[in-house]
Amino acid sequence: MITTSRYASQETRGLARALARSHKERYEARGKKTIARLSEEARRLGEHSISVIEERGGKAAVIAVIMVDERGRWRWSEEKPFNPSEKDIKREAEVMQ
């Protein structure tokens, strides 16, 4: 599952949707959902992780990975720099896994 941080720009949300499509992942609109609620949804869908694209200065800059267990408990796993161009989205998605 891929989502964004809260209040992400339209550009970052579009990037997250494109990344999800290129990697055949589910995109989940964040809105006001908490991480706990996202992890519950991920667990119900059989997902084991949530990738959160975070912004720095209004641009997508970091992918934070949250691991979700079979009970719906979650923990922050890692954080990676993220700054792809549109043509590099597919490559970045492959590196993410």
Summary of the structure (lengths in Angstrom):
residues: 97
radius of gyration: 12.4
end to end distance: 11.8
largest distance: 37.2
contacts: 272
relative contact order: 0.21
helix: 35%
strand: 31%
